[in-house]
Amino acid sequence: MSADVLVRRVAHGATALRGTSPWRPTPYQLFGGLFFLVMTLAYWRVPLCCDAGQHAAVVERLKAHLLSPRHPMADLPGAGSPYYSPYAVAQGAFARLTGLGGWAVVRLSGPFNLLVLLTGIGRFVRVLTPRPWAPVLGLGAMVLLWGTERAWWSGYLGLMSMTGNLGYPSTFAIGLAFWAWALTGARAGGTGGPVRYVGPSGLGSASGYAGVGALYGLIVLVHPITSIAAVLGAVAFVAGWWRGTGTGTGPAARSTAAVAGRWLLAGAAALLVAACWPYFDVFALAGDRSVDAMHERLYEGMPGHFWLALTGVPALWLRARRAGREAGHRWRDPLVLMFALECLAVAYGWVGGHYTYGRILGLTLVPLQFALGVELAAPRPWPRWRRGLGLVAAAGACAGFLTVQAGAVVPPALDPVGFDQPPRWPTYAWAAQHIEPGEAVITDGYYAVHLISGYGPDLAAPAWPDPALDEGERLRRLAAVRSYLDPASTRAERTAVARRYHVRWLLLTRWRKVPEEATVVAWSRETGEVLARVGP
């Protein structure tokens, strides 16, 4: 009997009144709930850092002007900035309704994004297999089987990196990608889970396919680079499980044409959703190479960052072998095809110098990690080779946890070993309380240039490229800031820069001399940085 068949049992005791058995959580509901609690606490205990300042700044600009926000980090128009995605606009609307600041909204977004991610993983695995422990083991592999060197990038979902990026749009987009793959796989012919998303005809309604396409369009808008991996995954499920081979004019051919038409409808819906977003033109980003240089580092550390994920290669090979026996095409397994397509995309980024494609490296590991989880969820007794695979996977998980990931969930007070902890950046609320939103700041601090905009002030020179600001203009602004901070600069030169970019404040590190025309207003006991006012 299939594992998906519901067997009605005779109800006894109190349950006889309802005619059903008492509810019991599945292994994934139990362990997923515990993971949600632990990871949320781990995320909240660490000060937000890194790209969080950019995302908090986006919320602040939308909170001030929801329909026509300014540039996220400069006193410039913000039209065309891809940071103003549907996800960010929802955050901005939430901030306006509640009165919360950008930092608080980003902090609260972490648990929400984690919930979307965990539920998406559950649905995704149910399409692959009905084995109840598969999503638990897949989740464990996803957060532990990376490498023995820290990989800290947006979109990387190891335990350590989660403490920093749970509140980012990339995490939300990845959660949506798991949901999209689950819905795509169910329509393409997946039989693993107890829920099928198809109608009585076996094809599903046209509106359902359009809805799936709209979901992919939303992913494109929320995080364009994640959408590349999401679309490749969709191609893998459709190509891997679709058995439409009818030709001519018979019923089989009509069924094949109907399915193809529905997938074309899904693609059209995705393009329509992406094209209709009024804040920026997502298709114009295809030729933008302004952020490629900063992503070259993604390729340089690949072995140390990812080698433990290779534990899943035997499981992926087994899936390919089984697909070959059953269908005659080894590449027809969706996870195998997904891995191959994403590896090709990453390789294209390296060969062509489009290093931004390296951002999908984290999702390239998903087929390996979840193929391993599905394989190790097989019922016992296990053959010798599967026991060996389980031991290797357990050893890899322990190595990943002890070398990189443990510090994410083990606070220093309870740490008997001295695990590496997540980065702890200073906060700048002490400075922001003196600066009005929209006033321009010049700073020479690495932390300050990444974080101060999250409180509402602008930077004379934005830290990140943005299509809303011509890259040549951003570089000229950076050069002007360097000129201003040059010890050899004259008062007249500094005044000219300050007037050109409407600079009102200096936020300087403790080894930088405060210019004679500036007035010190506050300083930080934590970092020794000084806030000084310039101009009238």
Legacy VTK file of the C-alpha trace (Angstrom):
# vtk DataFile Version 3.0
C-alpha trace
ASCII
DATASET POLYDATA
POINTS 536 float
0.000 0.000 0.000
1.233 3.466 -0.841
2.512 5.573 2.019
0.184 8.335 0.827
-3.037 6.348 1.282
-5.093 7.438 4.279
-6.239 4.421 6.305
-9.284 5.015 8.511
-8.896 3.376 11.901
-11.555 2.704 14.486
-11.587 5.561 16.997
-11.426 4.719 20.679
-11.955 6.709 23.838
-12.332 10.456 23.617
-11.430 10.488 19.940
-14.484 8.400 19.111
-16.605 11.547 19.277
-14.609 13.069 16.437
-13.866 9.874 14.580
-10.190 10.786 14.148
-6.895 9.981 15.786
-5.263 12.564 18.061
-2.928 14.915 16.238
0.758 14.135 16.523
3.471 16.352 15.065
5.563 14.953 12.273
9.317 14.732 12.856
9.801 17.820 10.696
7.148 19.812 12.520
8.817 18.969 15.822
12.449 19.506 14.854
11.622 22.337 12.461
9.825 24.140 15.287
12.806 23.682 17.599
15.140 24.897 14.871
12.952 27.959 14.321
13.107 28.833 18.030
16.871 28.275 18.391
17.776 30.083 15.181
15.544 33.050 15.937
17.190 33.486 19.347
20.620 33.091 17.753
19.779 35.742 15.152
18.446 38.179 17.721
21.411 37.890 20.101
23.956 39.158 17.552
24.064 42.846 16.531
23.095 43.359 12.907
26.062 43.972 10.660
27.348 44.065 7.119
24.607 44.451 4.477
21.956 44.972 7.159
22.749 48.694 7.095
21.794 48.856 3.422
18.511 47.017 3.988
17.637 49.143 7.021
18.341 52.248 4.916
15.943 50.984 2.237
13.207 50.605 4.845
13.897 54.112 6.182
13.595 55.665 2.706
10.349 53.810 2.005
8.995 54.743 5.410
9.567 58.398 4.532
8.268 58.213 0.936
6.601 54.907 0.087
5.709 55.736 -3.511
8.771 57.762 -4.512
11.686 56.864 -2.209
15.040 58.582 -2.437
18.287 56.738 -3.138
18.952 54.259 -0.283
22.240 55.876 0.756
22.573 59.286 -0.905
20.636 62.522 -1.321
19.637 61.579 -4.849
16.545 60.265 -6.649
15.937 56.569 -6.080
14.086 55.706 -9.288
15.492 52.527 -10.808
17.025 51.115 -7.628
16.506 47.315 -7.475
16.517 47.546 -3.688
12.910 48.768 -3.890
11.445 45.320 -4.431
7.956 44.151 -3.392
9.538 42.697 -0.256
11.133 46.042 0.653
7.955 47.984 -0.118
6.025 45.674 2.222
8.653 46.348 4.892
8.339 50.083 4.318
4.552 49.933 4.595
4.892 47.939 7.811
7.309 50.552 9.176
4.861 53.355 8.337
1.986 51.552 10.041
3.889 50.651 13.186
6.298 53.577 13.470
9.251 51.176 13.749
12.648 52.110 12.363
14.564 50.324 9.635
16.766 48.361 12.029
13.789 47.027 13.977
11.983 45.981 10.792
15.038 44.116 9.488
15.379 42.424 12.873
11.720 41.333 12.872
11.985 40.136 9.265
14.376 37.364 10.326
11.797 35.050 11.967
9.302 35.730 9.175
11.831 34.809 6.480
12.858 31.732 8.455
9.235 30.599 8.620
8.861 30.967 4.844
12.108 29.037 4.370
11.234 26.161 6.700
7.729 25.676 5.322
9.124 25.826 1.790
11.675 23.130 2.605
8.942 20.929 4.026
6.833 21.198 0.865
9.863 20.762 -1.377
10.913 17.491 0.237
7.339 16.156 0.268
7.351 16.372 -3.524
10.559 14.326 -3.632
9.626 11.607 -1.136
7.009 10.674 1.490
9.720 9.619 3.973
8.892 11.551 7.174
12.507 12.072 8.273
13.733 13.311 4.885
13.021 17.029 5.498
14.674 16.827 8.933
17.839 15.303 7.510
17.754 17.634 4.507
17.547 20.661 6.779
20.440 19.335 8.879
22.557 18.833 5.772
21.662 22.294 4.474
22.840 24.135 7.598
25.908 21.987 8.435
27.411 20.482 5.269
29.279 23.435 3.821
32.988 23.554 4.516
35.539 24.055 7.246
36.118 27.741 6.451
33.537 30.420 7.158
31.351 31.386 4.198
29.574 34.648 5.072
27.504 35.863 2.160
23.909 36.826 1.584
22.079 33.723 0.367
24.385 31.252 2.148
22.330 29.304 4.673
24.804 27.663 7.005
24.121 28.157 10.704
26.812 30.813 11.034
25.760 32.942 8.088
22.105 32.675 9.122
22.869 34.700 12.238
23.594 37.632 9.954
21.361 37.257 6.907
18.007 35.854 8.083
16.482 39.330 7.730
17.752 39.864 4.181
15.637 39.721 1.000
17.823 36.843 -0.244
16.589 34.557 2.549
12.976 35.385 1.764
13.617 34.755 -1.939
15.229 31.375 -1.209
12.223 30.395 0.900
9.960 31.331 -2.020
12.210 29.309 -4.343
11.632 26.163 -2.259
7.883 26.801 -2.424
8.086 27.386 -6.176
10.044 24.163 -6.712
7.495 22.240 -4.661
4.581 23.585 -6.691
6.458 23.020 -9.954
7.491 19.492 -9.023
3.948 18.544 -8.016
2.608 19.721 -11.360
5.462 18.123 -13.288
4.613 14.705 -11.895
6.098 14.396 -8.410
4.481 11.699 -6.304
6.577 11.901 -3.185
4.252 13.877 -0.942
0.740 13.333 0.337
-0.452 16.561 -1.271
-0.830 16.905 -5.022
-1.389 20.338 -6.525
-3.238 19.149 -9.625
-6.903 19.072 -10.459
-9.120 16.193 -11.501
-7.838 16.351 -15.054
-4.340 15.476 -13.891
-2.974 18.697 -15.326
-4.194 21.317 -12.889
-6.038 24.507 -13.696
-4.569 27.157 -15.927
-4.905 29.669 -13.101
-2.782 27.398 -10.897
0.022 27.417 -13.451
-0.295 31.184 -13.800
-0.020 31.457 -10.017
3.181 29.413 -10.017
4.569 31.661 -12.738
3.630 34.742 -10.734
5.581 33.294 -7.801
8.693 33.024 -9.972
8.123 36.595 -11.125
8.021 37.688 -7.486
11.339 35.928 -6.837
12.857 37.780 -9.804
11.835 41.100 -8.268
12.802 40.305 -4.671
16.298 38.977 -5.425
17.216 38.741 -9.109
20.317 36.579 -8.658
18.380 33.996 -6.616
15.815 33.858 -9.401
18.460 32.399 -11.718
18.824 29.350 -9.487
15.044 29.231 -8.981
14.337 29.148 -12.713
17.040 26.532 -13.318
15.399 24.410 -10.630
12.038 24.797 -12.350
13.558 23.666 -15.654
15.050 20.662 -13.852
11.689 19.549 -12.438
9.786 20.022 -15.669
12.431 18.373 -17.865
13.116 15.647 -15.341
9.563 14.493 -14.624
7.547 15.455 -17.665
6.698 12.384 -19.699
4.827 14.102 -22.504
5.887 12.199 -25.637
2.678 12.131 -27.652
2.846 13.046 -31.335
0.289 13.404 -34.088
-3.348 14.238 -33.283
-4.270 11.564 -30.717
-5.175 12.017 -27.047
-1.528 11.719 -25.968
-0.502 14.512 -28.318
-3.361 16.729 -27.122
-2.362 16.104 -23.505
1.258 16.976 -24.278
0.189 20.187 -25.993
-2.052 21.098 -23.049
0.784 20.635 -20.546
3.209 22.612 -22.718
0.636 25.379 -23.016
0.237 25.562 -19.251
3.990 25.858 -18.711
4.148 28.585 -21.350
1.374 30.344 -19.453
3.440 30.073 -16.260
6.445 31.599 -18.005
4.336 34.424 -19.427
2.903 35.148 -15.959
6.407 35.340 -14.492
7.523 37.801 -17.172
4.378 39.873 -16.770
4.779 40.191 -12.997
8.444 41.133 -13.364
7.739 43.671 -16.126
4.873 45.442 -14.358
6.769 46.430 -11.190
6.914 50.252 -11.254
9.941 50.906 -9.017
12.668 49.560 -11.330
13.233 47.678 -14.584
14.509 44.267 -13.558
15.432 43.324 -17.126
17.856 46.246 -17.331
19.959 44.512 -14.658
20.949 41.756 -17.092
23.707 43.869 -18.619
24.817 45.594 -15.419
28.318 44.520 -14.350
28.915 47.085 -11.622
28.952 44.467 -8.835
30.898 41.720 -10.630
34.295 42.751 -9.269
33.225 42.548 -5.632
31.967 38.988 -6.145
35.180 37.537 -7.550
36.095 36.464 -4.011
33.223 33.995 -4.102
35.185 31.795 -6.487
38.504 32.090 -4.685
37.431 30.311 -1.493
35.264 27.575 -2.971
37.129 24.441 -1.721
37.300 25.532 1.909
33.757 26.899 1.885
31.954 23.958 0.291
33.899 20.684 0.351
31.778 18.984 3.029
28.747 19.205 0.724
30.470 16.669 -1.539
29.215 14.071 0.941
26.010 14.235 -1.075
27.632 13.210 -4.367
27.067 9.437 -3.785
23.396 10.093 -3.024
23.041 12.166 -6.180
24.767 9.441 -8.207
22.351 6.862 -6.813
19.402 9.006 -7.879
20.871 9.283 -11.368
21.375 5.532 -11.518
17.818 4.798 -10.423
16.417 7.283 -12.914
18.438 5.508 -15.606
16.907 2.153 -14.695
13.361 3.472 -14.504
13.227 5.901 -17.420
16.328 5.193 -19.439
17.733 8.690 -18.891
20.053 9.203 -15.938
19.892 12.966 -16.203
16.090 12.931 -15.857
16.180 13.006 -12.065
15.300 16.621 -11.074
17.979 16.962 -8.390
20.662 15.640 -10.732
19.559 18.002 -13.485
19.296 20.931 -11.074
22.847 20.368 -9.853
24.197 20.144 -13.409
22.427 23.307 -14.578
23.493 25.367 -11.572
27.103 24.183 -11.918
27.011 25.341 -15.539
25.701 28.760 -14.468
28.449 29.113 -11.854
31.066 28.039 -14.402
29.719 30.579 -16.888
30.154 33.289 -14.273
33.783 32.313 -13.767
34.720 31.943 -17.442
32.850 35.047 -18.583
33.919 37.260 -15.700
30.299 37.627 -14.519
31.279 36.814 -10.951
27.884 37.804 -9.578
26.681 34.375 -10.720
28.751 33.010 -7.857
25.974 34.215 -5.565
24.021 31.063 -6.465
26.783 28.813 -5.124
24.823 28.328 -1.905
21.797 27.046 -3.826
24.024 24.875 -6.009
24.590 22.755 -2.896
20.850 22.140 -2.379
20.633 19.078 -4.702
23.605 17.475 -2.906
22.306 18.221 0.568
18.730 17.136 -0.018
19.600 14.076 -2.084
21.643 12.985 0.941
18.760 13.741 3.299
16.310 11.711 1.199
18.732 8.783 0.919
19.429 8.600 4.651
15.707 8.766 5.459
15.205 5.315 3.891
13.620 2.776 6.250
15.829 0.249 8.010
17.437 -2.249 7.827
20.130 -0.469 5.860
22.605 -2.188 3.551
26.280 -1.779 4.376
26.876 0.981 1.821
24.064 3.131 3.256
25.417 2.689 6.776
28.796 3.843 5.493
27.218 6.853 3.800
25.446 7.714 7.049
28.689 7.567 9.005
30.468 9.785 6.489
27.580 12.282 6.566
27.571 12.321 10.383
31.329 12.886 10.445
30.993 15.713 7.920
28.184 17.340 9.928
30.282 17.160 13.095
33.284 18.639 11.289
31.200 21.485 9.892
29.586 22.188 13.256
32.791 22.163 15.290
34.945 24.136 12.855
32.520 26.812 11.616
28.887 26.595 12.655
28.866 25.971 16.426
29.450 29.572 17.450
26.164 30.543 15.794
24.070 28.684 18.377
26.444 28.315 21.338
26.721 31.658 23.180
30.099 32.543 24.707
28.765 32.084 28.256
28.021 28.416 27.502
31.001 27.770 25.245
33.505 25.308 26.782
35.778 25.301 23.721
35.996 28.830 22.365
34.142 28.480 19.069
34.412 31.263 16.532
31.507 33.661 17.105
29.529 35.710 14.581
30.978 39.174 13.936
29.934 41.865 16.399
29.832 45.276 14.798
29.262 48.476 16.789
25.992 50.358 16.644
25.669 54.022 15.671
22.511 55.059 17.487
24.695 57.402 19.557
25.588 59.332 16.401
22.256 59.052 14.607
20.394 60.780 17.447
22.171 64.018 16.496
21.686 63.715 12.708
18.411 64.513 10.990
17.203 61.970 8.404
18.495 62.900 4.965
21.487 64.895 6.171
24.738 63.926 4.447
27.698 62.401 6.301
31.339 61.826 5.403
32.956 58.953 7.266
36.264 57.113 7.110
35.230 54.094 9.201
34.590 50.680 7.623
31.738 49.905 9.996
30.224 53.383 9.854
30.098 53.557 6.064
28.115 50.308 6.021
25.741 51.056 8.902
25.032 54.752 9.399
22.559 55.010 6.499
20.367 52.452 8.228
19.443 55.129 10.767
18.255 57.640 8.164
21.306 59.811 7.285
22.772 59.885 3.781
26.348 59.285 2.709
28.209 61.714 0.499
29.521 58.639 -1.345
27.403 55.425 -1.221
29.269 52.288 -0.237
27.605 49.989 -2.804
26.946 50.290 -6.542
23.302 50.862 -7.458
21.753 51.240 -10.927
19.857 54.268 -9.585
23.216 56.095 -9.415
25.597 56.183 -12.356
28.727 54.281 -11.345
30.952 57.035 -12.704
29.233 59.552 -10.437
29.599 57.241 -7.436
33.327 56.883 -8.117
33.670 60.676 -8.398
31.967 61.017 -5.037
34.341 58.470 -3.526
37.286 60.404 -4.907
35.901 63.626 -3.437
35.537 62.000 -0.018
39.111 60.741 -0.170
40.226 64.242 -1.094
38.288 65.705 1.826
39.861 63.247 4.273
43.377 63.746 2.911
45.502 65.350 5.694
47.046 67.600 3.045
43.699 69.069 1.958
43.073 72.753 2.588
40.076 74.270 4.313
38.911 75.764 1.020
39.073 72.370 -0.704
37.131 70.719 2.094
34.521 73.470 2.075
34.036 73.039 -1.678
33.401 69.294 -1.266
31.033 69.874 1.649
29.005 72.433 -0.323
28.889 70.283 -3.468
27.430 67.277 -1.639
25.578 69.160 1.144
27.700 67.562 3.858
26.651 68.460 7.397
28.428 65.818 9.491
31.743 64.019 9.849
31.935 60.584 11.509
35.641 59.951 11.986
37.731 57.161 13.469
39.873 57.944 16.497
43.110 58.243 14.494
41.656 60.809 12.063
42.224 64.481 12.920
39.066 66.550 13.108
39.245 69.511 10.659
39.554 72.940 12.215
36.219 74.118 10.844
34.290 71.198 12.418
32.664 71.148 15.856
32.753 67.912 17.861
29.257 66.946 19.031
29.614 63.388 20.385
31.966 60.429 20.583
31.683 56.687 21.119
33.135 55.031 24.207
33.032 51.701 22.327
35.054 52.634 19.237
36.479 56.080 19.977
34.849 57.499 16.860
33.940 61.179 16.810
30.868 62.891 15.375
31.507 66.473 14.278
29.283 69.070 12.617
30.428 71.141 9.646
28.763 74.134 8.036
26.228 76.458 9.646
LINES 1 537
536 0 1 2 3 4 5 6 7 8 9 10 11 12 13 14 15 16 17 18 19 20 21 22 23 24 25 26 27 28 29 30 31 32 33 34 35 36 37 38 39 40 41 42 43 44 45 46 47 48 49 50 51 52 53 54 55 56 57 58 59 60 61 62 63 64 65 66 67 68 69 70 71 72 73 74 75 76 77 78 79 80 81 82 83 84 85 86 87 88 89 90 91 92 93 94 95 96 97 98 99 100 101 102 103 104 105 106 107 108 109 110 111 112 113 114 115 116 117 118 119 120 121 122 123 124 125 126 127 128 129 130 131 132 133 134 135 136 137 138 139 140 141 142 143 144 145 146 147 148 149 150 151 152 153 154 155 156 157 158 159 160 161 162 163 164 165 166 167 168 169 170 171 172 173 174 175 176 177 178 179 180 181 182 183 184 185 186 187 188 189 190 191 192 193 194 195 196 197 198 199 200 201 202 203 204 205 206 207 208 209 210 211 212 213 214 215 216 217 218 219 220 221 222 223 224 225 226 227 228 229 230 231 232 233 234 235 236 237 238 239 240 241 242 243 244 245 246 247 248 249 250 251 252 253 254 255 256 257 258 259 260 261 262 263 264 265 266 267 268 269 270 271 272 273 274 275 276 277 278 279 280 281 282 283 284 285 286 287 288 289 290 291 292 293 294 295 296 297 298 299 300 301 302 303 304 305 306 307 308 309 310 311 312 313 314 315 316 317 318 319 320 321 322 323 324 325 326 327 328 329 330 331 332 333 334 335 336 337 338 339 340 341 342 343 344 345 346 347 348 349 350 351 352 353 354 355 356 357 358 359 360 361 362 363 364 365 366 367 368 369 370 371 372 373 374 375 376 377 378 379 380 381 382 383 384 385 386 387 388 389 390 391 392 393 394 395 396 397 398 399 400 401 402 403 404 405 406 407 408 409 410 411 412 413 414 415 416 417 418 419 420 421 422 423 424 425 426 427 428 429 430 431 432 433 434 435 436 437 438 439 440 441 442 443 444 445 446 447 448 449 450 451 452 453 454 455 456 457 458 459 460 461 462 463 464 465 466 467 468 469 470 471 472 473 474 475 476 477 478 479 480 481 482 483 484 485 486 487 488 489 490 491 492 493 494 495 496 497 498 499 500 501 502 503 504 505 506 507 508 509 510 511 512 513 514 515 516 517 518 519 520 521 522 523 524 525 526 527 528 529 530 531 532 533 534 535
